[in-house]
Amino acid sequence: MIIESEQLTKRFGQHTVLKQLNLQVPEGAAYALLGSNGAGKSTLMRTLVNILQPDSGHATVLGKNTRNLAPEDFNQIGFVSESQVLPERLRISDYFDYLRALYPQWDRALERRLRANFDLPPERMLSKLSHGMRMKTVLVAGLAFRPKLLILDEPLSGMDTLTRDEVIDGLLEQAQETTIVISSHELAEIEHFTSHIAFMDKGHLVLQEPIESLQAHFRQVHVTLSAIKTLPSPRPSHWLSPQIEGHSLQFIESEYQDHQTLYQQLSKHFGAIQVEEFPMGLREISNVLIRNLRLNEYGVAP
């Protein structure tokens, strides 16, 4: 594992932001951290690169305890954040001249290619860049030294669709040789290159697994009932967001196995039925998980 944590906990005063996280990121993964605002994703990322230190538990990055990361370790670790500060008095060309001297393995050919693909004018002052241009600049800076690990905290936030596509293309170019950990609310954009998913809620790690297995066991289910029915009590816990009205039942199956198993389970409760199920995208699954967590916490739908 390129990243591992055990019982990782971080507090700010009386508020616990990370709660005993046990995270595992395989080498070579494109690992997406999902969750609503305040879930703890940014705090986790900053802890992994030793900007913040945990209050208890520990994490290792590239086999080294994050508390002990030294300057030379960051020759293998890239970190890009939407709130990243740039030296605004410099031009783009000056900025990259400065960075090249810091990284022995800096790849000038890759830098030139990414700068051309991102249409970054060398004479433009950093202070004059739009948000999207700033993020493309720091992404080139994070990729050009070919790190083993690249951590991206909301790199697509506030970008137009073309800029997002350009950034994703840049990430895809490096995905074969760099482990990527990314947090983003732009789930449709990252879904097609993500290999693993972790879902966080209020400091807890709710789940982590390969995206294929996550999507395999979530299905949107539509059931036509032969007679007006009510939901069984108690209903199966893996039926999320169920709605029944007349002869129609809809819910999210979170432990889907196959059509026959689903049909048999439903027939047991409702008798004669017709069943349709549909695969779900990452955004849909994330929304269902957030709604279900809120429902469990507050007892009412958000």
C-alpha positions in Angstrom: 0.0 0.0 0.0 1.3 3.4 -0.9 -0.8 5.0 1.9 -2.0 3.3 5.1 -3.5 4.7 8.2 -4.4 3.1 11.5 -6.8 4.7 14.0 -5.9 8.1 12.5 -7.5 10.8 14.6 -7.3 14.6 14.4 -9.0 17.2 16.7 -9.3 20.9 16.6 -10.2 21.9 20.1 -13.2 19.9 21.2 -14.1 19.0 17.6 -12.9 15.6 16.3 -12.4 16.0 12.5 -10.9 12.6 11.8 -12.2 9.6 13.8 -10.0 6.5 13.9 -9.5 6.2 10.2 -8.1 3.0 8.7 -7.3 3.9 5.1 -5.6 1.8 2.5 -4.5 3.2 -0.9 -3.0 0.6 -3.3 0.0 1.7 -5.3 -1.1 2.7 -8.8 -4.7 3.5 -7.8 -6.7 6.5 -8.8 -8.4 6.8 -5.4 -11.3 9.2 -4.9 -12.3 10.6 -1.5 -16.0 11.3 -1.5 -18.3 12.9 1.1 -20.2 16.1 1.8 -18.6 19.3 3.0 -17.2 18.9 6.4 -16.6 15.2 6.1 -12.9 15.6 6.8 -11.4 15.0 3.4 -9.2 18.1 3.3 -8.0 17.5 6.8 -7.1 13.9 5.9 -5.1 15.1 2.9 -3.2 17.7 4.9 -2.4 15.1 7.5 -1.0 12.7 4.9 1.5 15.3 3.8 2.4 16.4 7.3 0.8 19.9 7.0 -1.2 18.7 10.0 -0.2 16.1 12.6 -2.6 13.5 14.0 -3.5 13.6 17.7 -3.5 9.8 17.8 -3.1 6.9 15.5 -0.7 7.1 12.6 -0.4 7.1 8.8 2.4 6.0 6.5 3.0 7.4 3.0 5.5 5.6 0.7 6.3 3.4 3.7 7.3 6.3 6.0 5.4 7.7 9.0 3.9 11.0 8.0 5.2 12.7 11.1 8.7 12.0 9.8 8.4 13.1 6.2 11.6 15.0 5.2 12.1 17.5 2.4 13.6 14.8 0.2 10.4 12.7 0.5 8.5 15.4 -1.2 10.5 14.8 -4.3 8.1 11.8 -4.7 4.9 13.4 -3.4 2.8 16.1 -5.2 0.1 18.1 -3.4 -2.4 20.3 -5.2 -5.1 22.2 -3.4 -7.7 24.7 -4.7 -6.6 27.1 -1.9 -2.9 26.8 -2.9 -0.9 30.1 -2.6 1.2 31.1 -5.6 4.1 33.7 -5.7 2.0 36.3 -7.5 4.8 38.6 -8.4 6.2 36.0 -10.8 5.3 35.2 -14.3 4.3 31.6 -15.3 7.8 31.1 -16.9 9.6 32.4 -13.8 7.5 30.1 -11.6 8.5 27.0 -13.5 12.2 28.2 -13.7 12.1 28.3 -9.9 10.5 24.9 -9.5 12.8 23.1 -11.8 15.8 23.7 -9.5 13.9 22.1 -6.6 13.3 18.7 -8.2 16.2 16.6 -9.5 13.9 14.4 -11.6 11.9 17.3 -13.2 10.8 16.3 -16.7 11.1 19.4 -18.9 9.6 17.6 -21.9 6.5 16.7 -19.8 6.3 20.3 -18.5 6.4 21.8 -22.0 3.8 19.3 -23.2 1.4 20.0 -20.3 1.9 23.8 -20.5 1.1 23.7 -24.2 -1.9 21.4 -23.7 -3.2 23.7 -20.9 -2.5 26.9 -23.0 -0.5 28.6 -20.2 1.1 31.8 -21.6 4.6 32.1 -20.2 4.6 35.9 -19.8 1.3 36.0 -17.9 1.6 37.1 -14.3 0.4 34.6 -11.7 -1.6 37.4 -10.1 -3.6 37.8 -13.3 -4.6 34.2 -13.7 -8.2 33.1 -13.5 -9.1 30.3 -11.0 -9.0 27.7 -13.7 -5.7 28.9 -15.1 -4.2 28.9 -11.5 -5.3 25.3 -11.0 -3.9 24.2 -14.4 -0.6 25.9 -13.4 -0.3 24.2 -10.0 -1.3 20.9 -11.6 1.5 21.1 -14.1 3.8 21.9 -11.2 2.5 18.8 -9.4 2.9 16.5 -12.4 6.2 17.6 -14.1 8.5 16.1 -11.5 6.7 12.7 -12.0 5.8 12.0 -8.3 5.0 8.5 -7.2 2.0 10.0 -5.3 -0.2 13.0 -6.3 -2.7 14.3 -3.8 -5.4 16.6 -5.2 -7.8 18.5 -3.0 -10.8 19.7 -5.1 -8.7 20.5 -8.2 -11.8 20.9 -10.4 -13.7 23.3 -8.2 -15.0 26.4 -10.0 -13.7 25.4 -13.4 -15.7 25.6 -16.6 -16.3 22.3 -18.4 -13.6 22.7 -21.0 -11.0 23.5 -18.3 -12.1 20.4 -16.4 -11.7 18.2 -19.4 -8.2 19.6 -20.0 -7.3 18.9 -16.4 -8.7 15.4 -16.5 -6.7 14.7 -19.7 -3.6 15.8 -17.9 -4.3 13.5 -15.1 -5.0 10.6 -17.4 -1.6 11.1 -19.1 0.1 10.4 -15.8 -2.3 7.8 -14.3 -0.3 4.8 -15.4 2.8 5.8 -13.4 1.4 8.0 -10.5 -0.9 7.0 -7.7 -3.6 9.7 -7.5 -5.7 10.5 -4.4 -8.3 13.0 -5.3 -11.2 14.7 -3.5 -13.8 16.3 -5.8 -17.5 17.1 -5.9 -17.4 16.8 -9.7 -18.1 13.1 -9.6 -19.2 12.7 -13.3 -15.8 14.0 -14.4 -13.7 11.8 -12.2 -15.8 8.6 -12.4 -14.3 7.3 -15.7 -10.7 7.2 -14.4 -11.2 6.4 -10.8 -10.2 2.9 -9.7 -11.0 3.0 -5.9 -13.6 4.9 -3.8 -13.5 5.9 -0.1 -16.6 7.6 1.3 -16.3 9.8 4.4 -18.9 11.3 6.7 -18.2 13.5 9.7 -14.7 12.2 10.2 -15.6 8.5 9.8 -14.5 6.3 6.9 -17.9 4.7 5.9 -16.5 2.5 3.1 -13.6 2.0 0.8 -13.4 -0.4 -2.1 -12.7 -0.7 -5.9 -15.2 1.3 -7.9 -16.2 -1.8 -9.9 -17.4 -3.6 -6.8 -19.1 -0.5 -5.4 -21.1 0.0 -8.6 -21.8 -3.7 -8.9 -23.8 -3.9 -5.7 -25.8 -0.7 -6.1 -28.9 -0.8 -8.2 -31.9 1.5 -8.7 -34.9 -0.8 -8.4 -38.4 -0.3 -9.8 -41.1 -2.8 -8.8 -44.6 -3.2 -10.2 -46.8 -4.8 -7.5 -49.9 -7.0 -8.3 -51.8 -5.4 -5.5 -51.4 -2.3 -3.3 -48.9 -3.2 -0.6 -47.1 -1.5 2.3 -43.4 -1.8 3.1 -42.4 -4.7 5.3 -41.6 -3.8 8.9 -38.8 -3.9 9.6 -37.7 -3.5 6.0 -34.3 -4.9 4.9 -31.6 -2.5 5.9 -30.0 -2.7 2.4 -33.1 -1.1 0.8 -32.2 2.5 0.8 -34.7 5.4 0.2 -37.7 3.2 -0.4 -40.9 4.8 -1.7 -44.1 2.9 -2.2 -47.3 4.3 -3.8 -50.2 2.2 -5.0 -48.8 -0.5 -7.2 -45.3 1.0 -7.5 -42.2 0.5 -5.3 -38.9 2.2 -5.9 -35.7 1.9 -3.8 -31.9 1.6 -4.0 -30.6 -1.9 -3.5 -27.1 -1.6 -1.8 -26.3 -5.3 -1.6 -27.2 -6.3 -5.2 -26.1 -9.8 -6.2 -28.1 -10.7 -9.3 -31.6 -10.4 -10.8 -32.8 -13.8 -9.6 -31.8 -13.2 -6.0 -33.4 -9.8 -6.0 -36.6 -11.1 -7.5 -36.9 -13.9 -5.0 -36.3 -11.5 -2.1 -39.1 -9.2 -3.3 -41.5 -12.0 -4.1 -41.2 -13.2 -0.5 -42.5 -9.8 0.7 -44.9 -8.9 -2.1 -46.0 -11.9 -4.0 -46.5 -11.5 -7.8 -44.3 -8.7 -9.1 -42.4 -7.3 -12.1 -38.9 -6.0 -11.4 -36.5 -3.7 -13.2 -33.1 -2.7 -12.0 -30.7 -0.1 -13.3 -27.0 0.5 -12.8 -26.0 3.7 -10.9 -23.4 6.3 -11.5 -20.9 7.5 -8.9 -22.8 10.8 -8.3 -26.1 8.9 -7.8 -24.5 6.4 -5.3 -22.8 9.3 -3.4 -26.1 11.2 -3.1 -27.9 8.0 -1.9 -25.2 7.4 0.8 -25.4 11.0 2.0 -29.2 11.0 2.2 -29.2 7.7 4.0 -26.6 8.8 6.5 -28.6 12.0 7.2 -31.8 10.0 7.6 -30.1 7.6 10.1 -28.8 10.6 12.1 -31.8 12.9 12.1 -34.6 10.4 11.5 -36.1 12.5 8.7 -35.2 12.8 5.0 -33.1 15.9 4.3 
